Amino acid sequence: MAAGAVEAAAAVVEVGSAGQFEELLRLTAKSLLVVHFWAPWAPQCAQMNDVMAELAREHPQVSFVKLEAEAVPEVSEKYEISSVPTFLFFKNSQKMDRLDGAHAPELTKKVQRHASSGSFPPSGNEHPKEDLTLRLKKLTHAAPCMLFMKGTPQEPRCGFSKQMVEILNKHNIQFSSFDIFSDEEVRQGLKTYSNWPTYPQLYVSGELIGGLDIIKELEASKELDTICPKAPKLEERLKVLTNKASVMLFMKGNKQEAKCGFSRQILEILNSTGVEYETFDILEDEEVRQGLKTYSNWPTYPQLYVKGELVGGLDIVKELKENGELLPILKGEN
């Protein structure tokens, strides 16, 4: 009986009307309320419902709710829900945070942070604002060229962000990005910090350059290339990577987890020599994966390099080991 009660308390509550939602806000005013705006047609929502159920078991003091966004449009419109999944966090019946997208680690982190903190500080408290300003300064200086956008360069989540990424890539500009959907505090705070109300926003050396229209103007006037740092050419990048350590292995996976049998075998051989080496996971960088084949004139992986020079793949390494030549090569004695 007791176990059943615990299970019931840890369940995710489903809300089907605006009235029910308002009532729930009132009843849970003293605790943290996490609301998942979802849709049955989106598979990522189903995954995040599973994550919510697990979090509900771990945090019985937190109230977890799921609300079908299109079925209760008045609530979705009130809180500007434009995509699913979206998560809103409430305390004292006030919205205090937001997370857009299926980011399970970020959701877990936010739940833990808000569940462990006290009540939501009143807006008159100046300390959080000071902390946010410092954080925004660090974020805008996180890379020589920083793009604050909706989504990621791989998966932009609005047309303006998509166009911005396409322009930067077309001009071979090296940039890092921040998904404003992942942090509501940054999303709102940066508008005030930069005095710029919309996204995307592009910063160079911590200074705001502007949004999409400004970048298009700079592109048309040919000033963009002089303002933003260029990405190194692929050949230069590959030269740096192959010389990153005295012994470099380009493989599928990493030292802890090889993702193909050939990579696993070469790891076992290298580990048996006791020589220190570093690895690069070619599955995480398609440009390097394809480019290195041409750079080295070697069509397959893994590839082993010593002092920037290609030794070979698995078969060559096996032969060298059998002939007793591998260790001297790895130590740079040959």
Buried (B, 14 or more C-beta within 10 A) or exposed (E): EEEEEEEEEBEBBEBEEBEBBEEBBEEBEEBBBBBBBBBEEBEBBBEBBEBBBBBBBEBEEBBBBBBBBEBBEEBBEEBEBEBBBBBBBBBBBEBBBBBBBBBBEBBBEBBBEBBEEEEBEEEEEEEEEEEBEEBBEEBBEEBBBBBBBBBBBEEBBBEBBBBBBEBBEEBEBEBEBBBBBBBBBBBEBBBEBBEBEEBBBBBBEBEBBBBBEBBBEBBEEEEBEEBBEEBEEBEEBBBEBBEEBBBBBBBBBBBEEBEBEBBBBBBEBBEEBEBEBEBBBBBEBEEBBEBBBEBBEBEEBBBBBBEBEBBBBBEBBBEBBEEEEBBEBBEEEE
